């Protein structure tokens, strides 16, 4: 890592925080307008993310390392072959919001301009495409009209479908600071879960799944009945008001009926409606809870409708604020990275086609929109797409019904994967693996949620032969014969061409016009400071977007969109199944955890980020756990109510890959790809009082070596929004039943246990060692009958320890267990009332050192792994081992990841140390003083403890 001061941008969410690299440290950039120096817990741990295990270093073709020239020649030859045989529609590309704008631009140009296919889509389809549709339908262009500065000057903040305190902590900190500055600012949170964000709200509405359209249509009716419609603005600047207002006139939109449909208190609902109607300004922040639904685009338009009808747009502190999930999802949307866009916010109309063809000198310009993400992989499954290039994303995990995706990849004629990591779930299916540069090694531009363009800058050399994605793509473009079109020599070259292309929007109502930067010098590009578009060059006091009421529609007026009306069916659904004594169906909501990112390839190996949720876990309301006859802490089976139909019957696996050569990859059981068997996963059960009774929640992150085959998207239905193609990750139905009788295992050590095919396995990076948790319904090497006896446990113990190699090390023979262990292994086996514990010992100098601890039981293992972990790599003493085994489960819960502060430490600080204020607590324990991501939980826990102490006085 270079020691000089370098300014860059965080590679995680769409907040777009600035970071500063200086003297080997990475910290927040106080000069960046997005974060003003603040970072969340993931941003704080960026330095640790650079030490990524399993880094892909050299190109590989059929698992053999080759030169870049060979790899790009194989790719170009295959593309040319398929173009001749099947045409451009047989080529597909799937890219990522992790790419920089320059990467995106070259990928889009190559596919749509020169290969001639618009079958290039992005994982942004999974998070923001419904918002894109809502923006275009309302404003005529995909534009977010709000900035972070608006948060500082608003009267009301509404957060809907977002756990902002966890998913965008720096924005939530800004919200809290605005409330501290002005106590009159109200915060309303609308969500099916009572999240950490909801606990900070002045008003919380816990609506049912997909009740958002109903909620906001009810708000329109309230505004009509109470004279809160801005008729002057509506008449002068909108279309479609009469039709929309007519729709909400029926009795269904009276408050009592809306409250009943949503399952909320009518007084609370009235309060929200009154606050929004009466507030001079209001911001509605929305994210995946709105977008990831079958009516996600309609939800977005329902929110926008309320702002247009009330005139709360185009002025400081007001507007709908779609906050993006990835660092450059906006940049990808700008260049045209979605399959239904051509380029620079334009579609496939004749004028745009003509302009782009001339600008690119494109011989094979795509003439129509391509396949969106789910449809793209359906086409792969059918064999319609023969060549698929996947860049910087992990669709084998992240797409719904992921067994279908894996089956499609397995039979695809040619799969190319460009990534930084060699062992992702998707990389397993690659015929060609290409090593790309990662964050800190590559340079380019990113655009955040508020349209602010920031430079990511390299501060360390790439390892091995890794290359920036744009270079890889340009190399292939030249190999295809388009030397001039892909003769870029730097990111600045690409950015200039991209900026020049946006001139199509000059002298139009479109806001994306960067043409003034078409001649930016290399030096100015290198020195770029964060800048928001529209550029407003020469304007000393820029006005809020749409302050003039002029939109990018044909008549310059915003469109009020009549959304489809989806009722909240989940209450009736669950109750009806219960009344009929059928297996209940639960509404599965999926989402992010505070400390993890996507499929954990960048964050799973960071110890500080791996402590808050340690294994794949589903959460239920405590009363629902009781109703379902389940037990907290047990393993349960989540199963889709029925199989997801495959459009192509697939059962083969990629024959060219040797599974034994990829030990870190999680393989699906054969049944997972069967079109007739409902998909299922096995996960740990925990309770959460913040959930509605009919709902369950599971995080989206668990995958690969960290989560094994039990990733939540195996059971998420492939339902999508008809307008945007965005999957409905928030509203699948599942059944939940106890897992069958299982043998449970826990292993702490540095060497991964050689587990056989197994039903459940997870990996957690801990401070002292790795932690593997596993379970199997039938003991390995045992008869098919399940006999929970010592002999079966002994066979399992032998199976799991057989893989250990003695090498030249001298081992201590503390106990002879020839019937249990290989003759070369020396371990202390301790029988417990609940099973066995095997302590692995090695001679290091004159001491016997603990190098691993294995526990086996026919019941869920309840051990204090933190205390046991402290024994690993330490000289062996029997007393501490026995003491740790007697402790039982670790009772504390991690609150602050940065300083490893638990709830028990907060309790002790108050009850034993006499702490009486939050300031004292933070001074003593430092919790919440670094990134601030945990502040809401610190405040909550501290309040609970103070209340308990006060009550007991």
N, C-alpha and C positions, 0 to 999 in steps of 0.2 A: 504494500500500500504506500502510495507516495506521501511525502510529508508536507508538501506545500498546500496552501489553502485552495481548495477546489469546491465550487458550489454546484450542486446537482439536485435531483428530485428523487424523493422516496419512490420505490418501485411497487408499493402495495396499492391501497385503495385510491379512489378518484378524488380525494381531498387535494392531492397534489402538493404535499408538503415539501418545502425546500430543506435540503440538508447541506451540511458543510463538512468536508473532510480535511482535517488538519492534524498534523503530528500523529498520524496513525489512528485518530479517533473520528467517529462519525457522530455528529450532533445536529440538532435543529438549527436552521438558518434564520436568525432573528430578522434579517432583512427581507425575507420572503413574505409576500402579502397573504398567502394562504394559511400559514401556520405561525408566523411571527416567532419562530424559534421552538414552538411546541412540537413534540413527537409522541406518538402512541407507544405502547409496549413493543409492538413489532418493529416500528421505526427505531426505537431505542436499541433493539437487538440486531440492527443491520450488520454490524461488524461480525457477529457470530454467523450470520447467514452466508458469509463469503466462504466459509469452510465447508462447502457442500460435499457430502460423501457421494460416491458413485458418479463422479463427474465424467461426462463424455468428452474425450480428448481428441479422437481422430475419426475420420470418416470410416464407415463400415458398409460393405456390400456383402450380403449373405453371411453376416457375422465376421467377415474377414476385413482387417484393416487395409485400407487402400489410400492412394493419394487423392488430393482434391481433384486433380485433373481426371482421374479415373472415375470418381464418384459423379462429378457433374456430366461427364460424357455418357455414363450409364443412364443418368436421368434424362438427358436431352434425347438420347437415342430411343428410349422407351416412349417419351412423349411423342416424338415424330412417328414412331411405329403406330401408336394408338390413334393419332390424328389421321393417318392414312387409312387405317382399318375401320375406325368407328367415328371419326369426327371429333370436334372440340368438346361436345357435350359429354364425352366419356372421360374428360379430365376434370378433377376436382381439387380444391385447396381449402383447408380449414385452418384459420389463423387465430390471432389472440390479441386481446387488449393489453397484453404485456409487451407487444411490439412497440417500437418507436414509430413516429409518424413517417419517417423516411423508409423504414422497413415496410410499413403498410403500403406506402405509395408505390414502391417498386413491385410488390406482390400484386397489387391491384392492376397496375399497368401491364405486367407480364400476362396475367390471366385474361383480362378483359380486352386488352388492346392487341395482343400478339398471338396468344394461344387461341383466343376467340371465344372463350367461355366465361359466363358470369357465375359459374359454379364455384365461387369463392365466398365463403362466409366466415364468420368469426365467433369466438365464444362470447363476444358482446351480445350476440343473439340471445344468450341465456339470461342476461341480466338487464339490458337497457332497451331492447328493440321495441317493446311496447310503448315506452316513453317516446321513442323516435316517431312512431306512428301517431301518437297523440299530439306531439308538437307539429308534425306536418299537417295533420288534419285541421288543427286549430289555427296555426300561424302561417302555414304554407311553407315552412322550413323547419328543420330540426335545430331549434335554438332554445337554450335555457335562458329565460329572461331575468334571472335573479343572480346576485353575487353574494359573497360572504359578508360584504359590507352592509348589505340590507339587513342582516341579522342584528347588527348593532343599532338599527334605527326603526325597528318595527314595534307594533303594539301587541301582536299576537303571533305566536309560533305554533303551528299545528304539525305534528310529526305523525305520519300515517304509514303503516306497513314498514316500519324501520326501527331497529334497535340501535339507534344512532350512538348511544354511549359505548357500545361494543364495536359496531361496524365502521363508524366514522368518529372516533373519540375526539379528535382535534376540533371538528365542527361542533360536537356536543359541548366541549369545553367553552367554545365561543358563545354558544347559546346560554350556558350557565353564567358566563361573565356578563352577557347582556342583561340577564335577569338581576344579577347583583348590582349592576350599574343603575338599572331602572326597575325597582320592585313592582311597578305597575304592569310590566310585561307578563302576559299570561302564556303558559305552556300547556297545550292539550296533546295527549298522546292517544292514538287510536290503533289498536293492535289486538289480535286474538290472544296474545300472551301478555301477562303482566311482567314485562321485562325490567331490567335495571333502569332503562330509559323511562318506562311508565311509572316507576316508583318515584321519580323526581318531578312528575307532572303536577300541575294545579288541578287538572281534570283528566281522568283516564276513562276511555270508553273501550270496554273489552267486547268488541263485536265478534260475531261468528265469522267463519271462513267465507271469503268472497262476498261480504255484505257491503263493500265500499260504494258500489254504484247506488245501491238503495240509500245508504247514508247521505251521500252528497246530493242525490235527487231530492231527498227530504229536506236538505238545507236550502235548496232552491225554492221549494214550496214555502218554507218558513220565511225566506226573504221576500217572496211575493206577498204573503199574508201580512207581513209587518213593514212593508214599505221600504225594504232595504235594497231594492233593485236600482242601479244607477241608470235610469232611463236615458239620460243624455248620452252617456258613453255607449250604451247598448245601441241606440239609434244611429249614432255617428260612426261607430267602429266595429260593429258585429253583423254577421249574417245568421239567420236561423232562429232568432229569439222566439218568434211566435210559435213555431212548431215545438220547441223545447218547453216553453212555458205551458203549452197546452197539455203536454204529456204528464206534467206533475200536478194537474188539477184534480185527479181522481182521489177517492178516499184512502187509497193505499199509502198516500204520501202525507197523511196526517201524522202528527208526532206519536200518538198512541200506537198506531199501526206500525210505524217505522220501528219504534222501540221493541214491539213484540217480535217483529221479523228478525231484528238484530240480536235479541236477547239481552238488551241493556235497560237500565232504569230510565223512564221517560223524563224524570227531572234532570238527570245528568245530560241526557240528549238535548233537552231544551236549553240548558246552560251553554252547551257548545254552540248551538245554533244562535243563541242570543249574543254570545261573545263575538262570533265571526261577523254577524250582521252589524253590530254596533261599532266594531273596531275600525278606526280610520285606515289602518294598514294591517295586513296579515300576510304571513309567508306559510305556505304549505309544503313541508319537506316530505318527499315520498321516495321510496326505494323498492326493494324486491317484493315486499308484501303487496304492493300494487302491481308491479310489472309481471311477476311470475304467476300468472293466472290465465285461465281460458278467456277471461274478459279483461285482460290487463290493459289493452289499449283503451277500452271503454272506461276503465277506472281512471286512467290518466286524463281522459277528456272530461269525465265527470268533475274532477278536481279543477281543471282549467275552466270549465263552464262557470263554476262558482266565482272564480276570480274575475272573469270577464263580465258576468252579470252584475257584480258588485263594484266594478271599476277598480278592483284591487290589483292592478297591473300597470306597468309603465310609470311607476313612481317609486321613490325611495322607500324601502322597507315593505314592499308588497310584490306578490306574485307566486306562481307555482314553481317549486324548486325540485326538479328531478336530480338527485345526487347519485353520481355514477359509482360503480363498484370497482372498476379497475383503473390503473394509472393513466392509460391512454385509450380508454374506450371512446372518448370524445374525438381524439385524433384520428382513430380509425373511421369513425363516422364522417369526419370532415373530408378525408381523402376519397371515401367511397368504398370502404372495406366490407360493407354489407352486400349480400347478393342482390338485393332489390335496388341498389344504387349503382350509378355508373361512376361518377366522380364528383368531388367538391359540392356536396349537397344536391346534386342533380340526378334525375332519373334517366329513363331511356326515351325521352321525347325526341322528335326529329332534329330540332335545333341543337340540343345538347349532343346528340350523336354526331352531327356534322362538325361541331366545334371541337369536340374531343378527338375525333378522327384526324382532323387537320393538325391540332396541336401535337398529338403524339406521332403523327405520320403512321397511323396504325393500319396495317394491311388486313387485319382480321377482327375488327372491332365487334364485340358482342352486341347483338341487336335487341336483346330482351333480358329481363331479370332472370337470375339463376335460382338455384335451389337453396332454400334456407336450411339451417343446421340439421334439424331432424329429418327433413326430406332428403338432404344430401346423403345422410348415412343410410336412409332407406334405399336410395338409388345405388349406393355401394352394395347393399345387401342383394339387390336384384341383379347385380352385374352390369347395370347401365353405366356406372362409373368404374373404369378399369384401373385408373391411376389416381391416387389420392396423396397429396402432400400436406402433412400436418405440421404446423409450426408453433412452437411455444405454448402448447396446450395439451390436455390429457383427457380427450373425449371418452376413452374407455371407462372413465370414472364419472366425468362431469355431466354427461348426457343422461336423460331419463331412460329407463329400461336398458341399462348398460349391457346386459347380456346380449341384446340384439346388436348393439354397437360392436361388441367384441366379436360376435359371430360374423358380422359384416367385414370387419377388418381381417379376420382369419382367412376369408375366402377371396379377398380382393387381390387382383392380379399383381399390383405393385403398390406398396405403401412406403412412402418416404416420410421420415420423422426428423425434424430439426429441433434440437433441444439441448439444454445444458446438462441434463441428467440422463444417465445411460439405462436406468432401470425403472422408468415409469411404467405404469400398466399399459400405456399405449405403445411404448418403445418395444415391448415384447413382440408386437405384431409387425414390426418394420422389416422390410426387405433391405432398405437403405437407411442408415442412421447418420445424421450430419451434426457435428459438434458446433453449436452456436455460442457466441459470447453472451455472458450474463451481465447482470447489473454490476456496475463498477468497471466493466471491461469495454462497454460500448458507449457510443455517443449519439445524440439525436434530440428530437423535440418530443414533448408530451403535452397534452392539453387536459386540464383538470375539469372538475364539475362546473366551475364558473367561467369557463372559456379562457382560462389563463394559460398561455404557452410558456413552458419552462424547459430549459436545456437539461437533459441528463448528460453527464460528462464522465468519461473514462478516467479512472485514477489508478488503475493497476493493469498490467499486461495480461492478455488472454492466455490461458494455459494450453499446452499442447498445440494443436493446429486449429483451434476454434476460430471462427470467423463471424463477423456481424451478419445478420440475416439478409440485409440488403445486398451485401457482397455476394452471398451464396446465390441469391435470386438473379442478380445481374450476371453472374458467371454463366448460369444456365441460359439466360436470355441471349447472351452472346454465342453460346454453343448452338443455339437454335438458329443462328444466322442473323440476329438483329444487333449487330455490333454497335451501330451508331445510337440506337435507341437506349442501350444499356451501357453506355460508355462512362457512367458516373465514376468519379475518382474520390468523392468524399460525400459526407452527409450534407454539406453545404450545397454541393451541386444538385442533389436531389431536392432539397428544400427550395432552392431557387426555381426549379422547374415546377414544383407543386404550387408555389406562390403565384407563378405566372399563369398557371391553369385557372386559378380562382378569378382571373380577370373576366371570365364569362359572367360573373355575378356583378361586375362593375356596371354602374348606371342602371341597376335593377333594384328591386326591393329586397333581394337577398342580402343577409348580413355578412356572410362569409366571403370577404374580399381581402385577400392578403397580397394583391398584385403590387402594392408599393414595395414589397420585399423581394420582388423578382430579381432585383439587381443587388441584393445585399452582399457585401463583400465577405470574404472568408474571415477577416478580422472581426467585423461586426457580428457575424454569426457566432464566432468563438466567444465574443464578449456579451452575448445576448442576455438581457435581464428579463425577468418574468413580465409578460405583457398580455393583456386581455384583448381579444377581438370582440367587436369591430375595433380597428386600430385607432380611430379618432385622432389621427395625427394632426398636430397643431391646435387641438381643442384643449384649452386649459381647464375647463369645467365640464367634463362629459356628463350627459344626461342618462338616466336609466333607459335601458332598452325598451323600445316601444312607447317612449314618452309622448311621441307624436301621434300615437294610435294608428300608425301605418304598418301593415303586415304584408307578408310576401305572397298573398293570395291574388287572384286575378283582379279583384276590385279593391284591394288594399285593406279589406276588412277581415277581422278574425272570424273564424267559423265556430258557432256553437253547435256541438255534435250531440245528437240524441243517442245516448248509449243504450245498448241492450240491457234489459232489466233481469238480472239473475237474482233469484231469491236465495235466502240462506236455508238450504235444505238439511244441513247437518244435524240439527236438533231432532227433526222428525226422523231422519235416517237412523240415528243411533237408538232413539227410543223405540222405534218400530221393531228393530231387530231384537232389542232386549225384551219387549213385550211378547214376541213370538218365541222366545227362548232359543233363538238362533245365536250363533257366534257373533258378538257385537263387532261392528266395523267402526274403526276410529279414523278420524281425519288427521293425516300425517302432514305436519309442517316441517320443512327443512330450512336450514339457514346456517349462518356463520357463528363461530365462537370468537371470543375476544382475542385470544392469543394465537390463533392459527390462520393460515391463508390457503385458499383453494384446496388442492389435494396433498398438501403437506410436504411437497418436494423441497420447498424453500424454507419451511419453518419447523417441520417435524423433528429435525435433528437438533434443534436448539433447546437445550435443557430448560432454560428459564421459561420457554413458551410451552413446554410439554407437561406442565404440572396441574393446570386447572381442570382439564378433562383428560383422563389418563387412558381411556379405552372407548371403543364404540358404545355409545349409550343412548338409550331412548328414555324420554322423560314423560311421565304421566301424572295427572293430579292424584294425590293420595287416596281420595275417595274412589277414583276410577281404578286404582290398583286393587283396592279392596273389592270393588264390584266385579272385577275380572278374575278374582281368585288368584292373583299373582303375589309375589313377594319381592319387595325392594331388595336389590343386591343380587338377585338370581339372574340367570340367563333366560332370555325369552326369544321366541320366534316371531318375527314380523313377516307377514305373508300378504301378498296382494290377493284380493278376493278371488281373482280369476287370472288366467294367463293373459299376457299381452300378445295379441296376434302378430306373428312375423309376416311381413309382406313377401319374404322369400324364405323358404324352408332351408335352414342352414344347420348343419351339425358337425362340420369338419373344423379341425384346428389347423393352424399353419404348420404344414409338414416340414418346412425347411428349418424350423427352429427346434433346437434340442432343449426341452424344458429343464433338464438337469444342469444345463449351462447357465441358467438364470435363477439362482436360489432365492433371490430377494423378491421375485415376482409372485403375487398371489394368484392362484389359478382358481377358476370357477369350477364347482362340481359339475359333473356332466348334466345333471338335471337343470342347471341354471339356464342352459340354452335350449331346453326342450320347449317347443311351442305349446305343449299340452299341460305342463306342470306349472302352477302358479309360482312365480319367483318368491324366494324367501331368504331372509338373513337371520343370523343369531347375534344378539347384542345384549349388553347389560341393562338392567332396568333400575332407574332411579325415579324419585318423585319430585314434583315441582308444583307447589301450590299456586303458581302464577298461571297455570294452564286452565283453560276451560275443561269441563268434565268430559266432553266428547272428543278432545284433541290430544295428540301426542306430538312430541318434538324430537328431532334428531339432527345433529350437525352434519353438514355436507362433506366434511374434510376427510374422514377416515378412508384410506385407500392404501394400496400397495403394501409395502413392508410394515406400515403402521397399523393398518386396519384389516389386512388379509382380505378374504373374499366378501366380507360383510360390510360393504359400502352401501349407503342408503339408497342410491339411485338404482340398485337392482330391483327395488320394489316400488319405485316411482313410475306412475303410468306415463306413457309418451303423449299425453294430451297437450295441445298447443293452442295459443290464441290464433283465431282464424285470420286476423289482420296482420299480426306481426310475426307469427311463427314461433313466438317465445314459449318455452315449456312451462307448464303449470306445476312448478315444484312445491307449491304451498298447499295443495289440496288433493292429494291422493288419498284413497281409502286403503286401510290395511286391517288385518286381523292380528291379534296378539295372543299367543298361548305360551304356557310354560315350555321351556326346552325339555327334551327328553332327558332321562337319567344320564348323567355325563360324568366322566372323569375329568377333574379340574387340575390344572397345573399352573405353577408360577415359577419362573426362573429369573434370578438376578446374577448377572455376570457380564463379561465383555465379549464372550464368544456366543454367537447365536446357536441355540440348541437345534439339532437336526430333527425337526419335527416331521413325522410322517404326514400323509394327507390328513387334514384335520378340519373339524367343523368350525372352530372358533380360534382365532389367534390375533393378538395385538402386540405392538411393540411401543415402549415408551423409553425415551432417553432421559435417564435420571442423572443426578449429580455424581454419583459414585460409579454407576454401571448402567447397563441396559436392563430393562424389565420386560420379560415376555409373559403374557397371560394367555393361556390356551385351554381348550376343552375339546373332548371327543366323546361322541355318544357311545361308541363301542371301543373298548380298550384294544390297542394295537396287539397283533399276534395272539389274541384271545379268541375263543370260540364265539359264535354269533350270539349265544345266550349271554345275557348281562349278569355276571355274578360279582357283586361287590365284595370281594374278599381280598385278603392279603396277597394271595398268589397272583391275582390279576394286577394288583398294584406293583408287585415285584417285577412282573414282566414289562410293564410300562416303564418302570424305573430303569431297567436294563436297556430297553430300546432307546430311551432318551439320552442315556449316558454312553452308549456304544460309540457315538461319533467322536468322542473326545480323543485327541491324539496325545500320547505321552511324549513323543520326541525324545530329546536327550535329557529332559528334566528329571530330577530325582523327586519322587513323591513319598509322602509320609503314609505308612500303613497303620492307620489308627484302629481299624476294625476289619476283620476278615468277613467279607460278605460275598463269597464266591458264588452263592446261589442267586445273588442279585446283580452283581456287576461283572464286567469283563475282568479277566485275571490281571490285566495291566492297569486297571483303574484303582485308585486308593481314595476312598471317601469315607467320611463319617456319616452313617445313616442313623437318624434318630426317629424312632417310632413315636407318634403322637396319638392321642385319642381319636383324632380326626383323619389321620393318614400318615404319610412319611415326609421327612425332610432329609435331604442329602446335602452335606456341606463339603464342597470340593476344596482340597488343600494341596498346595504345592510348596516345595522347599525353595525359599529365596534367602540365600546366605545361610544363616543359622536358624532362621525362623520358619515355622509353618504358617503360610499366608492363605487366607480365605480368597479363593478366586471365583467361586460361584456357589449359589445356594438354590436348590431345587425343592419345591414342595409339591406333593401330589395328594389329592383327596377326592372322595366321591361326593363332596359337598363344596359349595363355593368357598374359596380359601379366604379366611379373614385374618390377615396378618398386617402388622405395621411395617410396610415395605420401606419406609423412610429409615426406621431404626435398623432393620436388617441390612439395608443398603450401605449403611455406615460401617458395617463389618467387612464389606468386600474390600480387598486390597489391603487389609490390616492383618497383623499377626493374630493367629488363632488363639482364642481362649474359650473354653466351653461355657463358662458362666454367662458372658454377654449373649451368647447364642441362645441359651435357655431363657434368659430374661427377655430377649426380643421376641421369642416365640410365645411367651406368656402374655405379651402386651395386647394381643388381639389387633383389631383394625385400628389404623391411624384415625384418630377422632377429629383432627383439625382439618379445616378447609382452607385452601390457598385463596387469599384475597388480593395481595399485591405481588405480581410476578417479578417486578424489578428488584424488590428487596426481600422476597420470599417471606412475606408477612402473612400469617394465618389468622383465622378468626379467634383461635385460642390465645394467641399473643395479644390481640386487642382486648379480649376478656381479662387476661392477666394484668394488662396495663391499667385497666380501670379498677379492677377488684383488689389487686395486690400492690400496685405502684401509685395509686391515688390520682391517676390522670382524670381530669374533669372537663377538659376542653379538646376540641378537634386539633387546635394548634399544638397543645401539649403532646397529644398522641402522635402527630406527624413529626414533631421535633424529636421525640424519643425513638419511634420506630421507622420514620421516614416514609411510611406507606403513603402513596399518592403524591409524593413530592417530585418524582422523576418525570414520568410521561403523563400522569394524570388519568390514565385509562380506568384505573380502579377507584377513582375518587367517589363515584356514586355508591359503590359497594362499601368503601371505607366509611362513608358518612352513614349509610344504612346500618352497618354492623355496630358502629359506635353509638348510634342512637338507640339501638335495641339494648345494648349493654347498659347504657346510662339509665334507660327506662326501667330495666330490671333491678338495678341497684337502688334506684329511687323508690321503687315499689316495695322493696324489702326493708327499707329503713323503718 
